[in-house]
Amino acid sequence: MYNPILSSILLAFESQRVIELRMVRLAWGGHEGRAEAQSMVIEKMQAATEAMTTLMLGGSPETVIARYREHVAFNIKRLTAA
């Protein structure tokens, strides 16, 4: 059974990890910091567009949350690989 409350809570905790990793990358500055800032803005715009499109086409909020969690998982993996 799918629990949207639990998924939302997990998304919040997972997102905090990405925020932490990104803040470190931004604080280091330099080329990596600038690239991360640019990437962050682009990713957020794309994710918001994707969420809006999903909802406009009849998708559920649960689908949007699941997709956001996929994006967050990818970012955690990418930011911890360096």
Phi, psi and omega in degrees: 000137182273131180244102183294331179293314179297317179298322178294319179294316178298319177301318180297315179293317180295323179295325178298324178295317179296319179300315179300311182296321179290322179297322177296314180298318179293322181294328177294331178070207180068199182297317181296320179296315178295319180296321180292320178299315179295316180299319182299314181295314180298314180299319181294320178295317180294319180294319179294319177297317179297317179296315180298316179297316179302313181292321180293332179270011175095008177290161182268158174301328178297322177295319179296315180298316180299319180291320176299321178297325176295317178299316181296316179299319178298317181294321177299314180298316181294316184284336178269349181285336185284000000 
